[in-house]
Amino acid sequence: MEFRARDHVRGLTAILSVLSLALVFGAALGAIPRAAIPTAPEAVLNAIPHVNAVISTVAIVTILAGVRFVRRGEIERHRRMMLASFLLFATFLVLYLYKVVVQGTAEFPGPDAVYQFVYLPTLAVHILLAVVCVPVVYYALLLALTRPITEVFGTEHARFGRVAASLWLVSFVLGNVVYVLLYVIY
């Protein structure tokens, strides 16, 4: 019996989502031992938030470009932009998780009122959207990658792609707001 990914997109989406979210929550909750990962120099660790802010900004641009290209019927350019967005997202996530495992999460250095009424709500919505985004992005991506372009139009790719792009954009923007609050303003 032959396994064909195109026939198991929902199952693959579930497996990839569970694995990805387990890594994220494992890192955030300290379940991944620091000793299991080599530690980079302090300068590299300190640069990660700034690099990730740039990655997030570039991802916002690639997602918006991908949306524009698909609306103009430029499917191949759309595909390249969305693949670039996914690779940027994956790079961001690897860097973020590495920093969290090695150093832990960043403490908010600003005033308590800003922490309570701006930072925490922004961070909460960012995290919620990022978590919800994972299976939606995987599903849209797998639908597109497991079929020739001509067959993608007969799938749920467009509907899930719109949701994925929206969630991704808002999550990346809010992530940059969190970055600005942590590393620029305070």
Phi, psi and omega in degrees: 000130183269134175269123177241119182304323182299336179271356185227034184299317180296316179295317177296321177300315180298314181297311180297321180295314180297314179298315181296313182290328175297319176297314181298307182290327175299318178291313183295327182266005176078019181281343178266117184294135179299327182293342181283349185234132177294144182266129177281163175301154182305321180298322179292314179299320179291334180280338186305313180300323181289319176297317180295327176295320177294315178301316179299317180295317178296321178297321176301316180295316182292324177294313179299319178296318179299319177296315180298317181297318181292325177294331179269003179079012180269078190294316181295320177293321176301313182300315179298318180294320181288324174295320176298318179299316180295318179295322176297316178300314181297318178297314177306310185296317179299314179296315180299311181296321177301311181297319180295318180294318184282319186246346186087179181282155181284139175274140178283122185268359185273186181295154182300322181296318178293320178302311185286319189257347180239301187297304183300313178298320179296314179297318181298315179293318177303311181295315179301312179295321179296320179293314179295325183296325187305303181292328180293317178295313179302316182297310179299317180296313181293323176300318182286321185280340184263007181222153169295153183307321182296333180273342182297328182296338179269011181247183177276011185305312184298316181295312180289328178297320177298316179295314181300313181298318180297311180298316179301312182301309182296319180297315178296318179298313180295326175299321177290326175296316177300316178302313181298319179294321183282321194241347182250304184285315183245000000 
